[in-house]
């Protein structure tokens, strides 16, 4: 049996499983927040459209960085 198949058979500990779920939750939170900031017309904070798009893209980019790091661990 190869090493990869042996790793797949080993079950994750509850702590690792919790951290994985927390990581997915934070990825989703940052992604949704970025989309909301970019497309919500009556955003409560007074920002120009260009700054809102830049901040939204920054949050979405950060969410994907977190997602890639989550998949590697």
C-alpha positions as a Markdown table, in Angstrom:
| # | Residue | x | y | z |
|---|---|---|---|---|
| 1 | Unk | 0.0 | 0.0 | 0.0 |
| 2 | Unk | 1.3 | 3.4 | -0.8 |
| 3 | Unk | 1.9 | 6.1 | 1.8 |
| 4 | Unk | -1.0 | 8.3 | 0.5 |
| 5 | Unk | -3.5 | 5.5 | 1.0 |
| 6 | Unk | -2.3 | 4.9 | 4.5 |
| 7 | Unk | -2.7 | 8.6 | 5.3 |
| 8 | Unk | -6.3 | 8.5 | 4.0 |
| 9 | Unk | -7.2 | 5.7 | 6.3 |
| 10 | Unk | -6.0 | 7.5 | 9.4 |
| 11 | Unk | -9.0 | 9.4 | 10.9 |
| 12 | Unk | -8.4 | 13.0 | 11.9 |
| 13 | Unk | -8.5 | 13.9 | 15.5 |
| 14 | Unk | -11.5 | 15.9 | 16.8 |
| 15 | Unk | -9.2 | 19.0 | 17.3 |
| 16 | Unk | -8.0 | 18.8 | 13.7 |
| 17 | Unk | -11.5 | 18.3 | 12.4 |
| 18 | Unk | -12.7 | 21.4 | 14.5 |
| 19 | Unk | -9.8 | 23.5 | 13.1 |
| 20 | Unk | -10.7 | 22.4 | 9.6 |
| 21 | Unk | -14.4 | 23.4 | 10.0 |
| 22 | Unk | -13.3 | 26.7 | 11.6 |
| 23 | Unk | -11.0 | 27.4 | 8.7 |
| 24 | Unk | -13.8 | 26.7 | 6.2 |
| 25 | Unk | -16.1 | 29.0 | 8.2 |
| 26 | Unk | -13.5 | 31.8 | 8.2 |
| 27 | Unk | -12.9 | 31.4 | 4.4 |
| 28 | Unk | -16.6 | 31.7 | 3.8 |
| 29 | Unk | -16.9 | 34.7 | 6.1 |
| 30 | Unk | -14.2 | 36.6 | 4.4 |
| 31 | Unk | -15.4 | 35.7 | 0.9 |
| 32 | Unk | -19.0 | 36.7 | 1.7 |
| 33 | Unk | -17.9 | 39.9 | 3.4 |
| 34 | Unk | -15.8 | 40.9 | 0.4 |
| 35 | Unk | -18.8 | 40.3 | -2.0 |
| 36 | Unk | -21.1 | 42.2 | 0.3 |
| 37 | Unk | -18.8 | 45.2 | 0.5 |
| 38 | Unk | -18.4 | 45.3 | -3.3 |
| 39 | Unk | -22.0 | 45.0 | -4.3 |
| 40 | Unk | -24.2 | 46.5 | -1.5 |
| 41 | Unk | -25.4 | 49.8 | -2.8 |
| 42 | Unk | -26.5 | 51.4 | 0.5 |
| 43 | Unk | -23.4 | 50.3 | 2.4 |
| 44 | Unk | -23.5 | 52.0 | 5.9 |
| 45 | Unk | -19.9 | 53.1 | 5.9 |
| 46 | Unk | -19.3 | 56.1 | 3.6 |
| 47 | Unk | -16.7 | 54.9 | 1.0 |
| 48 | Unk | -16.4 | 55.7 | -2.6 |
| 49 | Unk | -17.1 | 52.8 | -5.1 |
| 50 | Unk | -13.4 | 52.4 | -6.1 |
| 51 | Unk | -12.3 | 51.9 | -2.5 |
| 52 | Unk | -15.2 | 49.5 | -1.8 |
| 53 | Unk | -14.2 | 47.4 | -4.8 |
| 54 | Unk | -10.5 | 47.4 | -3.8 |
| 55 | Unk | -11.3 | 46.4 | -0.2 |
| 56 | Unk | -13.7 | 43.7 | -1.4 |
| 57 | Unk | -11.1 | 42.3 | -3.8 |
| 58 | Unk | -8.5 | 42.4 | -1.0 |
| 59 | Unk | -10.9 | 40.4 | 1.3 |
| 60 | Unk | -11.7 | 37.8 | -1.4 |
| 61 | Unk | -8.0 | 37.4 | -2.2 |
| 62 | Unk | -7.2 | 36.9 | 1.5 |
| 63 | Unk | -10.0 | 34.3 | 1.8 |
| 64 | Unk | -8.4 | 32.3 | -1.0 |
| 65 | Unk | -5.0 | 32.5 | 0.6 |
| 66 | Unk | -6.6 | 31.1 | 3.8 |
| 67 | Unk | -8.3 | 28.4 | 1.8 |
| 68 | Unk | -5.1 | 27.3 | 0.1 |
| 69 | Unk | -3.3 | 27.2 | 3.4 |
| 70 | Unk | -6.1 | 25.2 | 4.9 |
| 71 | Unk | -5.9 | 22.6 | 2.1 |
| 72 | Unk | -2.2 | 22.2 | 2.5 |
| 73 | Unk | -2.4 | 21.4 | 6.2 |
